[in-house]
């Protein structure tokens, strides 16, 4: 049995049907790709949003643990085992520190007595000879006019009255004894039981373990307040 040859119109219809099938297959394939892409993009977006949300919660938690800022916007250090006092923290002013205008503290050498307005004096005219201050611990009172000259050289002067505890006096004496540019002596008539003095600066402390003692020494032994930095603390007047 033989097949009759196909006419041209029939061939044209077959070609059109084949082309339509290819077009539908291509359209379906593209639709599938679009759907897959949308699903993938949506999953990626949800994942990123979830990560961002977690990061925000983490930042908020860290902020809650951080010290609250003060009125100037700086982080405020709260008291703790390593920071016993807020105003005396390592990055703030020393609580109770008194200061004097250095430009008003005269520095003339005089041979006679000087009437200082504060006890112990924090500066002013003084004797040409300084008290030895390379870790000197004096058991008796020393002349103000010589001690002030030591302050001019950048020394810290530790003074105490009979109201100071013996243990505090002994601990401070040990501290001074190992600290160049420092000296220590009894001083009756001062306001506090234990006082620390540098040129233009003075502090009353509660005891030898007061954390402000370390801060005062760190700040003022040969500190920026020193009128004659590097001047010697030996070769002067010693204990009589």
Secondary structure, DSSP 8 states (H G I E B T S, - for coil): -------HHHHHHHHHHHHHHHHHHHHHHHHHHHHHHHHHHHHHHHHHHHHHHHHHHHHHHHHHHS--B-TTS-B----BTTB--STTSTTS--TT-EE--GGGS---B-SS----SSSS--SSSB-SS-B--EEEE-SS---HHHHHHHHHTT-EEEEE-TTS-HHHHHHHHHHHHT-SSEEEEE-TT-SSSEEEEETTEEEE-SSTT-HHHHHHHHHHTT-TT-TTTT--SSSSB---
